[in-house]
Amino acid sequence: MTEPFETTFVLFVDMLGFADLIEKEGDELNELSPIFTGVELYSPSPAESLLGYRFVNFHRCLNQARVRLQELGAGTAIAFSDSAFFRLDSLENAIHFARTLMFELVTSEVPVRMGLARGSYRMLRFLTDSSAHVSFHMSQFLGTGVVRAYKTERCGIPGLRILLHPDIEPLLDKDTFRIVDYEDCIQFDCLRVMAGLTDEPFQYHYIETFNAWNVMRVQIGRAPYPWEKFLDRDEYDYTNGIRERPSTNA
């Protein structure tokens, strides 16, 4: 059990647009199968609907993140429905963990937002019990880190972002966590695909993300990436592991 002191970091991850997809494609829920831990991240998704596609790949990415957490030797992962909490012991591990997970989710065409905060965390009890007619699931965990991470993600700033709680800023070493130059065309391509499958009222999240990513390109000395230069995503299917996505009619 983690001591309830201000010594841990909590990452909250939440899928964008999940409730809207449930309302639109709720009848497709029967096609979904459990996502087991042995499924490879980049293997084909069995789901035909956009809801199923994103839900399956969201939990695949979360499972890969859980494996990385185990490799770190310490931490906590709690996933439920369209969101998850992760507890990590150091800021460096937390930021690297969040960046890696965000990259995998974006390249899997799953839109998410994250909130990272420093604070307390306590796990009291987890319980699952079920019979033929009744099931019971209980998750007793709490702490200032949990609350702050949740509030940080819900702060109102739009876009697919990793948002940091203000208390973390004094701990940041700008040189250590600076933006690294890497090939980001595939991410812009996936962002465009997600935007194309999103209703007009929610487009602002993708526009803000596009603008923010272009700011980062400028910071590393690269020209802004215009919409008209998006590469054909089919070139990446095998080279970079992007799976065939559902049609826009799904």
Secondary structure as GFF3:
##gff-version 3
##sequence-region A 1 250
A	DSSP	beta_strand	8	15	.	.	.	ID=ss1
A	DSSP	alpha_helix	18	25	.	.	.	ID=ss2
A	DSSP	three_ten_helix	26	31	.	.	.	ID=ss3
A	DSSP	alpha_helix	50	72	.	.	.	ID=ss4
A	DSSP	beta_strand	76	80	.	.	.	ID=ss5
A	DSSP	beta_strand	83	88	.	.	.	ID=ss6
A	DSSP	alpha_helix	91	107	.	.	.	ID=ss7
A	DSSP	beta_strand	112	119	.	.	.	ID=ss8
A	DSSP	beta_strand	122	130	.	.	.	ID=ss9
A	DSSP	beta_strand	135	142	.	.	.	ID=ss10
A	DSSP	alpha_helix	144	153	.	.	.	ID=ss11
A	DSSP	beta_strand	162	164	.	.	.	ID=ss12
A	DSSP	three_ten_helix	166	171	.	.	.	ID=ss13
A	DSSP	alpha_helix	185	196	.	.	.	ID=ss14
A	DSSP	three_ten_helix	200	202	.	.	.	ID=ss15
A	DSSP	alpha_helix	203	219	.	.	.	ID=ss16
A	DSSP	three_ten_helix	227	229	.	.	.	ID=ss17
A	DSSP	three_ten_helix	233	236	.	.	.	ID=ss18
###
